[in-house]
Amino acid sequence: MEQVKENKMGTAPLFGLIMSMALPAMFSMLVQSLYNVVDSYFVAKISENALTAVSLANPIQMLMISVAVGTGVGINSLVSRRLGEGKLEEANHAATHGLLLGFANWILFALLGLFLTKPFFGAITENQEIQQLGMEYIFIVTICSIGIFVELNIEKMLQATGNMIFPMIFQLIGAITNIILDPIMILGLLGFPKMGIAGAGVATVTGQILSMVVALIVLFAKKHRIKIRLKGFRLRKSTIFDIYAVGFPSMIMQSIGSVLVASMNLILGSFSDTAIAVYGIYFKLQSFVFMPVFGLTHGVMPIMGYNYGARKKDRLISALKIGCMIALVIMAAGMMIFMVFPENLLNIFDASEHMKEIGIPALRIIALCFPFAALGILFSTLFQAVGMGTSSLIISVLRQLVLILPAAYFLSKIGLFYVWFSFPFAELFSCLASILVFINLYRKKLVLLENIE
C-alpha cells in the first residue's frame, strides 16, 4: 500500500494529479487572501492613518512570511527528493529538522519585534499617530509569531508526501478564525473590548496559533509517509545545509519583497500618505490573484521534485507546461478584473475621492504585469524543485531590486502616475530572463535525465 502511494507522483495522469494536489492549497490560499482583505477592511473603519500603518507594517510581515516559506520550501524540496530517491529515513530526518527550525525562527522574530519595531517605524514616517498604531500591531504579530513558523513547516513536509488535504485544513482554520475574530476584536463586538488596530494583530496570531496546534496534533497522531523521530535525534549540519541550499535563496527571494515594499513606501511617501495606502490596498487585492497561483505551485513543486529525483524528464517538463497554462488562465482573469472594476475594488476600503484618483489608474497599470508574473512564478518553482534555488534568487533580485526600484525612482521624477509602470516593466524582463535560465538548465541537466516510465 505504501509503495502505491509513494509512486503516484511518478505514475498518475499529470493534469488530474496536479489539480488534486493543488486545488486544496489554492482554495485555502484564497481564503487566506479573503482574511487579508477583511483585516484591512475593518482597519479602514478606524481611520486612513490606521490603514496606512498596516501598509507600513507590510514589510515586516512579509519578512516573517519569507523566512517561514523559505524554510518550508527547503523542507518540501528535500523531503520530496529523498522520497523520489527511495530514502525514507533521510526524508524523516529532514522533516524532524524542519519542525525544530520552526521554533528557532519564532525565537528570532520575537527578539526582532521586541527591539527593532520602534526604530523601524521612526525611520519611515514622522506621523506620531501612524507610528504608534504600527508599533501596536507589529509588537503583537512578531512576539506571538510561533504559530506561523511551526505550522507552515508542518504544512510543507506533508505536502512533500502528496498530502494536500491536511495542509488545506490547517490554513482554513487559521484564516477562518482570523476572519471571525477581526470584527469582534477590532470593533469590540459580543462583549469584547474595542481594541482597534491591536485587535487585528490579536486576531491574526490567534488564528495562527490555533492552526499550529491542530497541525501538531495531526502530525503526531495520524499516520504519514514520513515520521518525526525525536528519540535519539541529533542535528546534522549537512541536513540543515540541504534545506537552506534551496530554502535560503527562496527566503532571500521573498525577503526582497519586503525590501521592495519598504522602498516603494519611501518613494510613494514623497507624494503623500494616501499613495502609500493605495499601494497597501493593491497588495491586499493582488493576493486574490497571486495566492491561487502560489497554491498551484504547492501542488506542482513536489511533483516536479519527485520526478526529478526519479529521473523522469517527460513528466517533469509536462508538469511545468500544465502549471504554466493554469497560472496564465488565473492571472489573465485577475488582470481583467483589475482593468474593468478598479473603482469597485477601492470602494471596499472606503476609499476617498483622492484615493480613487490615485488608485484607479494604479490598479489598471500594475495589472499589466500579471501574465508575465504567472510564467515567472512557475519557472521559479521548477528551479526550486530541482534544487536550484539560487536561480530563483537571481531572477527575484533582477525583478524586485535591479529593475523595479530604479525604474520606480526615475519615473517618480516625472510623476506619481508613471511610477506604476515600473511593475509591468520589471515582470516582463524578469520573465524573459527566467526563460533563458530554463533553456540553460534544460540543455545542461534536464536533457540528460533518463525517461524511466
Phi, psi and chi 1 to 4 in degrees:
 res  aa     phi    psi   chi1   chi2   chi3   chi4
   1 MET       -  -42.4  177.4   64.4   72.0      -
   2 GLU   -65.0  -35.5 -177.3  170.7  -36.2      -
   3 GLN   -64.9  -38.4 -174.5   66.2   26.7      -
   4 VAL   -62.5  -45.6  172.8      -      -      -
   5 LYS   -61.9  -39.8  -71.3 -176.8  179.0  178.7
   6 GLU   -68.3  -28.1 -170.1  170.5  -65.6      -
   7 ASN   -93.8   -4.9  -74.5  -18.6      -      -
   8 LYS   -62.1  -31.9   77.2  171.3 -176.0  177.9
   9 MET   -72.7  -14.4  -71.2 -170.6  -75.1      -
  10 GLY  -105.7   -3.9      -      -      -      -
  11 THR  -131.0  -29.8   58.9      -      -      -
  12 ALA   -69.1  150.4      -      -      -      -
  13 PRO   -54.1  132.8  -26.5   34.8      -      -
  14 LEU   -67.3  -46.2  -87.0  172.2      -      -
  15 PHE   -60.6  -48.1 -179.0   79.1      -      -
  16 GLY   -63.7  -38.4      -      -      -      -
  17 LEU   -64.9  -46.1  177.5   64.0      -      -
  18 ILE   -60.8  -46.5  -71.9  173.4      -      -
  19 MET   -66.3  -38.6  -65.1  -50.8  -65.9      -
  20 SER   -66.1  -33.1   67.8      -      -      -
  21 MET   -86.3  -30.5  -67.1 -177.0   65.0      -
  22 ALA   -88.1  -35.6      -      -      -      -
  23 LEU   -57.2  -43.8  -80.6  174.8      -      -
  24 PRO   -59.1  -43.6  -25.8   36.4      -      -
  25 ALA   -67.0  -39.6      -      -      -      -
  26 MET   -63.2  -42.3  -68.3  168.4   72.0      -
  27 PHE   -66.0  -46.7  174.2   69.6      -      -
  28 SER   -65.7  -33.8   60.4      -      -      -
  29 MET   -74.7  -28.1  -64.9 -168.9   84.4      -
  30 LEU   -64.9  -40.1  -92.9  175.2      -      -
  31 VAL   -65.3  -38.4  175.8      -      -      -
  32 GLN   -61.6  -40.0  -73.8 -166.8   43.3      -
  33 SER   -61.2  -39.0  -58.7      -      -      -
  34 LEU   -61.6  -42.6  177.2   61.1      -      -
  35 TYR   -70.8  -28.0   95.3   67.4      -      -
  36 ASN   -62.7  -42.4  -76.5  -27.4      -      -
  37 VAL   -71.8  -41.6  171.3      -      -      -
  38 VAL   -60.4  -41.7  168.3      -      -      -
  39 ASP   -54.9  -51.6 -163.5   61.9      -      -
  40 SER   -71.0  -31.3  -67.6      -      -      -
  41 TYR   -59.0  -47.3  171.5   80.7      -      -
  42 PHE   -77.1  -31.1  -73.7  108.1      -      -
  43 VAL   -64.1  -37.7  167.2      -      -      -
  44 ALA   -62.8  -24.6      -      -      -      -
  45 LYS   -67.7  -24.2  -61.2  -67.6 -176.3 -176.4
  46 ILE   -72.2  -57.1  -57.0  170.7      -      -
  47 SER  -178.3  165.7   67.2      -      -      -
  48 GLU   -67.5  -31.9 -171.8  171.8  -56.0      -
  49 ASN   -63.5  -37.5  -84.0  -11.8      -      -
  50 ALA   -65.5  -41.2      -      -      -      -
  51 LEU   -64.0  -39.5 -174.7   59.2      -      -
  52 THR   -65.2  -39.6  -58.1      -      -      -
  53 ALA   -60.5  -43.8      -      -      -      -
  54 VAL   -64.6  -37.6  171.4      -      -      -
  55 SER   -63.7  -41.2  -62.4      -      -      -
  56 LEU   -68.8  -25.7  -69.9  175.5      -      -
  57 ALA   -77.8  -14.1      -      -      -      -
  58 ASN   -52.2  -44.2  -86.6  -17.7      -      -
  59 PRO   -58.7  -37.9  -25.9   34.3      -      -
  60 ILE   -68.0  -44.3  -63.2  177.5      -      -
  61 GLN   -64.7  -37.7  -70.8 -175.4  -74.9      -
  62 MET   -65.4  -35.7  -70.1  177.0   67.1      -
  63 LEU   -65.1  -42.0 -176.6   60.5      -      -
  64 MET   -60.3  -47.4  -68.5  169.2   55.3      -
  65 ILE   -63.5  -36.4  -66.5  170.6      -      -
  66 SER   -61.7  -45.4  -61.9      -      -      -
  67 VAL   -66.6  -42.3  172.6      -      -      -
  68 ALA   -64.7  -48.6      -      -      -      -
  69 VAL   -69.8  -40.8  171.2      -      -      -
  70 GLY   -60.1  -45.3      -      -      -      -
  71 THR   -62.5  -43.1  -56.7      -      -      -
  72 GLY   -63.3  -39.7      -      -      -      -
  73 VAL   -62.9  -41.4  164.5      -      -      -
  74 GLY   -63.1  -41.5      -      -      -      -
  75 ILE   -63.7  -46.4  -65.3  164.6      -      -
  76 ASN   -58.4  -48.6 -177.0  -66.1      -      -
  77 SER   -63.2  -45.3  178.1      -      -      -
  78 LEU   -68.1  -45.8 -178.2   58.2      -      -
  79 VAL   -63.3  -44.4  170.7      -      -      -
  80 SER   -66.0  -37.4   62.9      -      -      -
  81 ARG   -67.6  -40.9  -81.4 -177.3  -77.1  136.0
  82 ARG   -66.8  -36.3  -67.8  -63.6  177.2  -98.5
  83 LEU   -66.3  -40.9  -71.5  174.0      -      -
  84 GLY   -62.7  -31.2      -      -      -      -
  85 GLU   -84.8   -4.7  -65.9  162.1   -3.8      -
  86 GLY    80.5   18.1      -      -      -      -
  87 LYS  -101.5   80.4  -61.1  177.1 -179.6  178.1
  88 LEU   -65.8  -42.5 -177.8   58.5      -      -
  89 GLU   -64.9  -36.9  -76.3  -56.0  -46.2      -
  90 GLU   -67.2  -35.3  -69.2  -63.5  -45.8      -
  91 ALA   -65.7  -41.6      -      -      -      -
  92 ASN   -62.0  -42.1  -69.7  -22.0      -      -
  93 HIS   -64.8  -39.9 -158.4   70.0      -      -
  94 ALA   -63.5  -41.2      -      -      -      -
  95 ALA   -65.0  -40.0      -      -      -      -
  96 THR   -64.4  -41.9  -54.7      -      -      -
  97 HIS   -58.6  -40.6  -84.5   77.1      -      -
  98 GLY   -61.4  -39.9      -      -      -      -
  99 LEU   -63.7  -45.0 -177.8   63.1      -      -
 100 LEU   -68.9  -34.1  -62.1  177.8      -      -
 101 LEU   -65.1  -29.2  -72.9  172.0      -      -
 102 GLY   -62.1  -43.6      -      -      -      -
 103 PHE   -66.2  -38.8  -73.8   97.0      -      -
 104 ALA   -63.7  -40.2      -      -      -      -
 105 ASN   -66.4  -36.2  -71.9  -24.7      -      -
 106 TRP   -61.1  -47.2  161.8   56.7      -      -
 107 ILE   -59.5  -40.7  -67.0  171.4      -      -
 108 LEU   -59.4  -47.3  171.5   64.1      -      -
 109 PHE   -76.9  -26.8  -86.9   89.3      -      -
 110 ALA   -62.8  -41.0      -      -      -      -
 111 LEU   -68.6  -41.8  -66.7  172.5      -      -
 112 LEU   -62.8  -43.0  -69.7  175.8      -      -
 113 GLY   -64.2  -35.7      -      -      -      -
 114 LEU   -68.6  -37.9 -166.7   60.6      -      -
 115 PHE  -108.4  -19.7  -65.5  109.0      -      -
 116 LEU  -113.2   -6.1  -62.5 -178.0      -      -
 117 THR   -62.1  -48.6  -61.2      -      -      -
 118 LYS   -61.8  -47.7 -173.1  173.1 -178.1  178.8
 119 PRO   -60.2  -33.9  -23.3   32.8      -      -
 120 PHE   -62.1  -52.6  173.2   79.8      -      -
 121 PHE   -70.2  -32.5  -78.9   96.5      -      -
 122 GLY   -64.9  -28.9      -      -      -      -
 123 ALA   -79.4  -21.2      -      -      -      -
 124 ILE   -95.5  -41.1  -66.8 -179.8      -      -
 125 THR  -137.6  148.4  179.1      -      -      -
 126 GLU   -95.5   -7.1  -63.9  179.3   -3.2      -
 127 ASN   -71.1  112.0 -172.4  -51.5      -      -
 128 GLN   -63.7  -36.8  -66.6  -64.6  -42.8      -
 129 GLU   -65.8  -44.3 -177.2 -174.7    4.3      -
 130 ILE   -63.8  -40.7  -67.5  176.0      -      -
 131 GLN   -58.2  -48.4  -76.0 -174.3   26.9      -
 132 GLN   -64.8  -43.3 -175.3   59.1   40.4      -
 133 LEU   -63.7  -42.6  -70.3  168.9      -      -
 134 GLY   -64.0  -40.4      -      -      -      -
 135 MET   -66.7  -40.0  -72.9 -171.1  -68.3      -
 136 GLU   -56.4  -44.1  -74.8 -178.8   30.3      -
 137 TYR   -69.7  -48.9 -177.7   74.1      -      -
 138 ILE   -71.9  -34.9  -74.7  -61.2      -      -
 139 PHE   -53.0  -44.3  -88.8  135.1      -      -
 140 ILE   -69.0  -48.1  -65.3  168.7      -      -
 141 VAL   -75.8  -17.2  -61.2      -      -      -
 142 THR   -91.2  -49.6   52.7      -      -      -
 143 ILE   -65.6  -30.5  -65.7  171.8      -      -
 144 CYS  -105.2   32.8  -56.5      -      -      -
 145 SER   -89.0    9.4   61.2      -      -      -
 146 ILE   -55.4  -35.6 -175.2  171.8      -      -
 147 GLY   -59.5  -47.7      -      -      -      -
 148 ILE   -66.7  -38.3 -173.3  172.7      -      -
 149 PHE   -72.8  -44.2  -70.1  111.7      -      -
 150 VAL   -74.2  -45.6  175.1      -      -      -
 151 GLU   -61.3  -42.5 -177.6  -82.3  -34.5      -
 152 LEU   -66.6  -35.9 -154.0  145.3      -      -
 153 ASN   -66.9  -38.5  -76.5    5.2      -      -
 154 ILE   -64.5  -43.3  -63.8  172.7      -      -
 155 GLU   -55.7  -47.1  177.1 -175.0  -44.5      -
 156 LYS   -68.7  -37.2  -66.9  -62.2 -176.7 -175.8
 157 MET   -69.2  -33.6   63.1 -179.8   73.4      -
 158 LEU   -72.3  -37.8  -67.7 -177.9      -      -
 159 GLN   -61.3  -33.9  -73.1  175.1  -11.9      -
 160 ALA   -64.0  -22.8      -      -      -      -
 161 THR   -89.2   -3.8   69.5      -      -      -
 162 GLY    96.2    0.4      -      -      -      -
 163 ASN   -87.8  107.6 -173.7  -28.5      -      -
 164 MET  -106.6  -12.4  -53.2  -56.4  -70.5      -
 165 ILE   -73.4  -50.2  -59.9  -58.9      -      -
 166 PHE   -61.7  -44.4  -81.0  125.7      -      -
 167 PRO   -56.7  -37.7  -30.4   37.8      -      -
 168 MET   -63.0  -43.0  177.1 -170.8   71.2      -
 169 ILE   -62.7  -43.1  -67.6  171.8      -      -
 170 PHE   -58.4  -47.5  -55.3  155.1      -      -
 171 GLN   -65.2  -40.8  -68.8 -175.3   27.2      -
 172 LEU   -64.4  -39.4  -72.7  176.6      -      -
 173 ILE   -60.1  -47.6  -72.2  171.3      -      -
 174 GLY   -64.5  -44.9      -      -      -      -
 175 ALA   -68.3  -46.5      -      -      -      -
 176 ILE   -65.9  -40.2  -66.5  172.3      -      -
 177 THR   -58.7  -43.3  -60.3      -      -      -
 178 ASN   -63.7  -44.8 -163.1  -23.8      -      -
 179 ILE   -61.1  -42.1  -69.8  170.8      -      -
 180 ILE   -68.2  -42.0  -66.7  171.3      -      -
 181 LEU   -78.6  -23.8  -68.4 -178.8      -      -
 182 ASP   -52.7  -59.7 -100.5  -27.1      -      -
 183 PRO   -65.3  -32.4   22.6  -33.2      -      -
 184 ILE   -65.4  -47.4  -64.8  173.1      -      -
 185 MET   -77.6  -40.3  -61.1  -65.9 -173.1      -
 186 ILE   -72.6  -46.6  -65.9  172.6      -      -
 187 LEU   -95.5  -11.6  -57.1  178.5      -      -
 188 GLY    76.7   59.1      -      -      -      -
 189 LEU  -100.9  165.2  -55.0  178.7      -      -
 190 LEU    55.8   34.2  -57.4  178.3      -      -
 191 GLY    86.1   -3.8      -      -      -      -
 192 PHE   -78.9  150.9  -77.9   82.6      -      -
 193 PRO   -69.0  149.7   24.6  -34.1      -      -
 194 LYS   -75.7  108.3 -175.9  177.1 -179.2 -179.4
 195 MET   -99.3  -10.2  -60.1  176.7   66.7      -
 196 GLY    63.8 -137.4      -      -      -      -
 197 ILE   -65.6  -29.7 -161.8  169.2      -      -
 198 ALA   -62.7  -32.2      -      -      -      -
 199 GLY   -63.2  -34.5      -      -      -      -
 200 ALA   -63.7  -41.0      -      -      -      -
 201 GLY   -66.3  -43.2      -      -      -      -
 202 VAL   -62.2  -42.4  170.8      -      -      -
 203 ALA   -62.1  -40.6      -      -      -      -
 204 THR   -63.4  -51.7  -64.4      -      -      -
 205 VAL   -72.2  -29.3  -61.3      -      -      -
 206 THR   -63.3  -44.9  -59.3      -      -      -
 207 GLY   -62.2  -41.4      -      -      -      -
 208 GLN   -64.7  -44.1  -67.8  169.7   -7.7      -
 209 ILE   -68.3  -40.6  -68.8  171.6      -      -
 210 LEU   -61.8  -42.4 -179.1   59.1      -      -
 211 SER   -60.5  -41.5  178.2      -      -      -
 212 MET   -63.2  -43.2  175.5 -164.6   69.9      -
 213 VAL   -60.1  -45.3  170.2      -      -      -
 214 VAL   -64.2  -40.8  174.3      -      -      -
 215 ALA   -62.2  -41.6      -      -      -      -
 216 LEU   -65.4  -40.6  -74.6  168.5      -      -
 217 ILE   -62.3  -46.0  -67.9  171.5      -      -
 218 VAL   -64.1  -41.8  168.0      -      -      -
 219 LEU   -60.9  -41.7 -179.5   64.2      -      -
 220 PHE   -95.3  -21.4  -73.3  100.7      -      -
 221 ALA   -96.8  -22.5      -      -      -      -
 222 LYS  -102.1  159.7  -62.7  -73.1 -175.7  178.4
 223 LYS   -87.3  132.8  -70.6 -175.0  177.5 -179.6
 224 HIS  -135.4  167.8  -50.8  -74.4      -      -
 225 ARG   -75.4   -9.8  -75.0  159.2   54.0 -153.5
 226 ILE  -121.8  155.3   54.8  168.6      -      -
 227 LYS  -134.0  142.4  -65.9 -179.6 -179.7  178.8
 228 ILE   -84.5  121.5  -58.2  -61.9      -      -
 229 ARG  -116.2   94.8  -59.6 -170.6 -175.8  -81.0
 230 LEU   -85.8  -27.1  -63.7  173.8      -      -
 231 LYS   -67.7  122.3 -174.2  176.2 -179.9  180.0
 232 GLY    73.1   11.7      -      -      -      -
 233 PHE   -70.7  139.4  173.6   80.3      -      -
 234 ARG  -134.7  135.1  -64.4 -178.9   64.9 -179.3
 235 LEU   -63.1  138.6  -77.9  173.2      -      -
 236 ARG  -118.0  124.7  -76.8 -172.6 -157.6  163.2
 237 LYS   -61.2  -34.7  -68.9 -178.3  179.9  179.0
 238 SER   -66.1  -37.2   59.3      -      -      -
 239 THR   -70.1  -43.4  -58.1      -      -      -
 240 ILE   -61.3  -39.8  -64.6  174.3      -      -
 241 PHE   -63.0  -43.7  176.8   82.1      -      -
 242 ASP   -62.4  -38.8  -74.5  -20.4      -      -
 243 ILE   -64.5  -47.0  -71.0  172.2      -      -
 244 TYR   -85.2  -10.2  -77.2  109.8      -      -
 245 ALA   -59.9  -36.7      -      -      -      -
 246 VAL   -95.5  -41.3  173.3      -      -      -
 247 GLY   -70.1  -38.6      -      -      -      -
 248 PHE   -66.0  -46.8 -172.0   71.8      -      -
 249 PRO   -58.5  -38.9  -27.3   36.3      -      -
 250 SER   -64.5  -40.2  174.2      -      -      -
 251 MET   -62.7  -48.1 -172.8 -173.4  -55.6      -
 252 ILE   -63.1  -40.6  -63.0  -61.8      -      -
 253 MET   -58.3  -43.4  178.6  176.2   65.0      -
 254 GLN   -80.0  -30.0  -64.6 -167.0   58.8      -
 255 SER   -64.3  -31.8  -62.5      -      -      -
 256 ILE   -58.3  -29.4  -69.4  170.1      -      -
 257 GLY   -60.8  -36.8      -      -      -      -
 258 SER   -70.4  -34.8   67.4      -      -      -
 259 VAL   -65.2  -40.6  176.1      -      -      -
 260 LEU   -60.2  -48.9  167.9   64.4      -      -
 261 VAL   -63.0  -45.5  173.1      -      -      -
 262 ALA   -61.7  -42.5      -      -      -      -
 263 SER   -68.5  -40.7  -58.9      -      -      -
 264 MET   -64.7  -35.8  -73.6  -64.9  -66.7      -
 265 ASN   -61.4  -38.3  -77.0  -18.6      -      -
 266 LEU   -66.4  -42.9  -71.0  173.1      -      -
 267 ILE   -65.2  -46.7  -67.0  170.9      -      -
 268 LEU   -70.9  -30.5  -64.7  171.6      -      -
 269 GLY   -64.0  -20.9      -      -      -      -
 270 SER   -70.0  -15.6   65.3      -      -      -
 271 PHE   -95.5  -56.0  -67.2   97.9      -      -
 272 SER  -174.5  160.6   68.4      -      -      -
 273 ASP   -65.3  -28.2  -72.8  -21.8      -      -
 274 THR   -65.0  -36.7  -58.6      -      -      -
 275 ALA   -62.6  -38.2      -      -      -      -
 276 ILE   -64.2  -42.4  -65.8  175.9      -      -
 277 ALA   -62.6  -39.9      -      -      -      -
 278 VAL   -61.4  -43.7  166.5      -      -      -
 279 TYR   -63.1  -39.6 -175.6   49.0      -      -
 280 GLY   -63.7  -39.9      -      -      -      -
 281 ILE   -63.1  -43.2  -72.6  173.0      -      -
 282 TYR   -56.4  -43.4  159.0   72.1      -      -
 283 PHE   -63.7  -34.8 -109.1   88.4      -      -
 284 LYS   -69.1  -44.9  -60.2  -66.2 -177.1  179.9
 285 LEU   -69.2  -41.0  -67.0  172.7      -      -
 286 GLN   -65.9  -18.1   59.9   89.3   29.5      -
 287 SER   -63.3  -27.5   64.9      -      -      -
 288 PHE   -64.7  -24.6  -84.9  104.5      -      -
 289 VAL   -95.1  -45.4 -175.6      -      -      -
 290 PHE   -76.9  -35.9  -80.9   77.5      -      -
 291 MET   -61.0  -42.5  -76.5  -64.0 -168.0      -
 292 PRO   -60.7  -35.1  -26.0   35.7      -      -
 293 VAL   -68.6  -40.3  176.7      -      -      -
 294 PHE   -64.8  -36.3  -70.5  136.4      -      -
 295 GLY   -62.1  -39.2      -      -      -      -
 296 LEU   -59.2  -43.3  171.1   66.2      -      -
 297 THR   -64.7  -29.2   67.4      -      -      -
 298 HIS   -63.9  -31.3  -69.5  176.7      -      -
 299 GLY   -82.9  -34.7      -      -      -      -
 300 VAL   -77.9  -38.1  173.5      -      -      -
 301 MET   -59.0  -49.8 -178.6 -176.6  -71.2      -
 302 PRO   -63.6  -30.3   17.1  -28.1      -      -
 303 ILE   -66.7  -45.2  -64.2  172.2      -      -
 304 MET   -63.0  -46.5  -70.9  178.6  172.4      -
 305 GLY   -62.4  -42.0      -      -      -      -
 306 TYR   -62.8  -48.3 -177.0   95.2      -      -
 307 ASN   -72.7  -25.1  -74.5  -74.8      -      -
 308 TYR   -69.5  -44.8 -179.6   73.0      -      -
 309 GLY   -63.4  -34.0      -      -      -      -
 310 ALA   -86.2    0.4      -      -      -      -
 311 ARG    61.5   42.7  -58.0 -175.4   63.8   81.0
 312 LYS  -108.6   87.8  -63.2 -173.7  176.4 -176.1
 313 LYS   -63.1  -46.8 -178.6 -173.2   68.4  175.2
 314 ASP   -61.6  -40.6  -73.6  -10.3      -      -
 315 ARG   -68.6  -35.9  -75.4 -177.7   65.0   82.5
 316 LEU   -62.6  -48.4  176.1   62.9      -      -
 317 ILE   -68.0  -38.5  -61.0  -58.8      -      -
 318 SER   -64.2  -39.1  -66.0      -      -      -
 319 ALA   -61.7  -39.2      -      -      -      -
 320 LEU   -63.3  -46.5  173.4   66.1      -      -
 321 LYS   -62.1  -46.8  -69.3  178.0  179.9  177.8
 322 ILE   -64.5  -42.6  -66.2  170.2      -      -
 323 GLY   -60.1  -42.5      -      -      -      -
 324 CYS   -62.2  -42.2  -75.2      -      -      -
 325 MET   -64.4  -44.3  -71.8 -172.0  -70.7      -
 326 ILE   -63.9  -44.1  -62.8  170.6      -      -
 327 ALA   -62.3  -39.9      -      -      -      -
 328 LEU   -64.2  -39.3  -79.6  170.2      -      -
 329 VAL   -62.9  -45.1  169.9      -      -      -
 330 ILE   -62.6  -47.1  -65.4  170.3      -      -
 331 MET   -68.0  -36.9  -73.2  -67.2 -162.2      -
 332 ALA   -64.6  -40.0      -      -      -      -
 333 ALA   -63.8  -42.7      -      -      -      -
 334 GLY   -62.4  -41.2      -      -      -      -
 335 MET   -61.1  -41.4 -176.9  177.7   69.6      -
 336 MET   -65.3  -39.4  -69.0  -55.6  -61.6      -
 337 ILE   -63.9  -44.5  -68.3  171.1      -      -
 338 PHE   -64.8  -33.8  -87.7   61.5      -      -
 339 MET   -72.7  -41.6  -71.2  -74.6 -170.9      -
 340 VAL   -88.5  -34.7  177.7      -      -      -
 341 PHE  -121.8   41.3  -55.1  108.3      -      -
 342 PRO   -63.1  -38.5   25.3  -36.2      -      -
 343 GLU   -66.8  -40.6 -176.7  173.1    2.5      -
 344 ASN   -62.4  -38.5  -55.9   77.9      -      -
 345 LEU   -65.6  -41.6  -65.0  174.5      -      -
 346 LEU   -68.9  -32.9  -68.9  167.3      -      -
 347 ASN   -64.4  -19.8  -78.0  -24.2      -      -
 348 ILE   -58.5  -30.8  -64.5  172.0      -      -
 349 PHE  -105.4   27.5  -55.5   92.6      -      -
 350 ASP    52.7   45.3  -65.0  -25.5      -      -
 351 ALA   -64.0  135.1      -      -      -      -
 352 SER   -76.0  170.1   63.5      -      -      -
 353 GLU   -62.9  -38.0  -71.9  -55.9  -45.9      -
 354 HIS   -64.3  -39.6 -179.7   49.9      -      -
 355 MET   -66.0  -37.9 -174.2  176.5  -74.2      -
 356 LYS   -67.0  -38.6  -69.4  178.3 -174.1  177.6
 357 GLU   -59.6  -37.9 -178.2 -177.8   -8.5      -
 358 ILE   -82.4  -42.1  -64.1  172.8      -      -
 359 GLY   -76.3  -35.2      -      -      -      -
 360 ILE   -61.4  -53.2  -70.7  174.5      -      -
 361 PRO   -65.8  -32.3   19.8  -31.1      -      -
 362 ALA   -60.9  -48.8      -      -      -      -
 363 LEU   -63.1  -40.6  -65.5 -175.7      -      -
 364 ARG   -66.2  -40.8  -75.7  174.7  171.2  159.5
 365 ILE   -72.2  -46.8  -66.8  167.8      -      -
 366 ILE   -62.6  -33.8  -64.2  174.9      -      -
 367 ALA   -61.8  -18.7      -      -      -      -
 368 LEU   -62.1  -19.7  -65.1  171.6      -      -
 369 CYS   -82.6  -12.5   78.2      -      -      -
 370 PHE   -58.5  -48.5  -71.0  178.0      -      -
 371 PRO   -62.0  -38.8  -23.2   34.7      -      -
 372 PHE   -66.3  -38.1  -54.2  119.2      -      -
 373 ALA   -63.5  -35.7      -      -      -      -
 374 ALA   -56.9  -48.7      -      -      -      -
 375 LEU   -67.2  -41.9  -63.0  177.5      -      -
 376 GLY   -60.4  -40.4      -      -      -      -
 377 ILE   -64.9  -42.5  -69.2  169.0      -      -
 378 LEU   -70.3  -36.7  -95.2  -64.5      -      -
 379 PHE   -66.1  -39.8  -81.4  115.2      -      -
 380 SER   -62.9  -36.8  -70.5      -      -      -
 381 THR   -62.4  -41.6  -58.4      -      -      -
 382 LEU   -62.1  -46.6  171.9   66.6      -      -
 383 PHE   -58.3  -42.5  -57.6  151.2      -      -
 384 GLN   -67.5  -40.0  -67.8  166.9   -4.2      -
 385 ALA   -64.6  -31.9      -      -      -      -
 386 VAL   -94.9   10.2  -57.6      -      -      -
 387 GLY    85.7   16.5      -      -      -      -
 388 MET  -109.6   57.6  -68.6 -179.7   58.3      -
 389 GLY   -62.3  -26.6      -      -      -      -
 390 THR   -63.0  -34.5  -57.0      -      -      -
 391 SER   -64.7  -40.3  -64.2      -      -      -
 392 SER   -62.6  -38.5  -67.5      -      -      -
 393 LEU   -62.8  -44.1  173.2   60.1      -      -
 394 ILE   -60.9  -44.6  -67.9  171.5      -      -
 395 ILE   -63.9  -41.1  -63.1  -59.2      -      -
 396 SER   -66.4  -40.7 -173.9      -      -      -
 397 VAL   -62.0  -40.6  169.8      -      -      -
 398 LEU   -61.1  -43.9 -176.9   67.5      -      -
 399 ARG   -74.6  -42.4 -177.3  177.1   76.8 -113.6
 400 GLN  -102.7   -8.4  -60.1 -171.9   68.9      -
 401 LEU  -126.0  -56.8  -69.2 -179.2      -      -
 402 VAL   -65.8  -36.7  176.9      -      -      -
 403 LEU  -100.6  -56.4  -67.8  175.6      -      -
 404 ILE   -70.9  -42.3 -168.1  169.0      -      -
 405 LEU   -69.2  -46.8  -73.6 -179.7      -      -
 406 PRO   -60.5  -39.7  -24.9   35.2      -      -
 407 ALA   -63.6  -44.5      -      -      -      -
 408 ALA   -63.5  -40.2      -      -      -      -
 409 TYR   -63.6  -48.5  175.0   76.3      -      -
 410 PHE   -70.3  -36.0  -73.7  112.7      -      -
 411 LEU   -69.1  -27.3  -70.5  170.7      -      -
 412 SER   -65.1  -23.1   71.2      -      -      -
 413 LYS   -70.6  -22.3  -58.6  -58.8  179.6 -178.2
 414 ILE   -85.6  -41.5  -55.4  174.2      -      -
 415 GLY   161.7  160.3      -      -      -      -
 416 LEU   -59.0  -39.8  175.7   59.9      -      -
 417 PHE   -53.9  -38.0  171.7   81.8      -      -
 418 TYR   -80.3  -19.4  -61.3   94.7      -      -
 419 VAL   -58.5  -37.2  172.4      -      -      -
 420 TRP   -65.5  -21.5  -47.6  116.8      -      -
 421 PHE   -70.0  -14.2  -76.0   97.9      -      -
 422 SER   -64.7  -26.0   59.4      -      -      -
 423 PHE   -68.5  -56.8  -71.8   86.0      -      -
 424 PRO   -63.7  -33.1   17.1  -29.6      -      -
 425 PHE   -59.0  -49.2  167.3   78.6      -      -
 426 ALA   -67.5  -41.1      -      -      -      -
 427 GLU   -67.7  -37.3  -70.7  -69.3   -3.3      -
 428 LEU   -61.2  -51.1  169.3   60.6      -      -
 429 PHE   -74.0  -30.4  -77.4   95.5      -      -
 430 SER   -72.0  -31.6   64.1      -      -      -
 431 CYS   -64.6  -42.9  178.5      -      -      -
 432 LEU   -62.4  -40.2  -65.7  174.9      -      -
 433 ALA   -64.2  -38.5      -      -      -      -
 434 SER   -61.0  -41.2  -63.6      -      -      -
 435 ILE   -63.8  -40.3  -67.1  171.7      -      -
 436 LEU   -65.3  -40.6  -67.7  176.7      -      -
 437 VAL   -64.8  -40.3  171.4      -      -      -
 438 PHE   -63.3  -43.2  168.3   72.9      -      -
 439 ILE   -59.7  -41.9  -68.4  172.2      -      -
 440 ASN   -66.0  -41.3 -175.6   60.0      -      -
 441 LEU   -62.0  -43.5  168.1   65.0      -      -
 442 TYR   -62.7  -45.5 -174.7   86.3      -      -
 443 ARG   -68.0  -34.3  -71.1  174.6  176.2  173.4
 444 LYS   -91.8  -30.3  -70.3 -172.0  174.6 -179.0
 445 LYS  -125.3  -52.3  -70.5 -171.9  175.8 -178.1
 446 LEU   -66.6  -36.2  -58.8 -173.5      -      -
 447 VAL   -65.1  -19.9   75.4      -      -      -
 448 LEU   -85.2  -12.1  -58.7  177.4      -      -
 449 LEU   -67.8  141.5  -64.3  178.9      -      -
 450 GLU   -77.7  152.0  -60.0  173.2   16.3      -
 451 ASN  -103.4   83.3  -78.9  -61.0      -      -
 452 ILE   -91.4  112.9  -55.3  172.1      -      -
 453 GLU  -109.7      -  -65.9  -62.3  -17.5      -
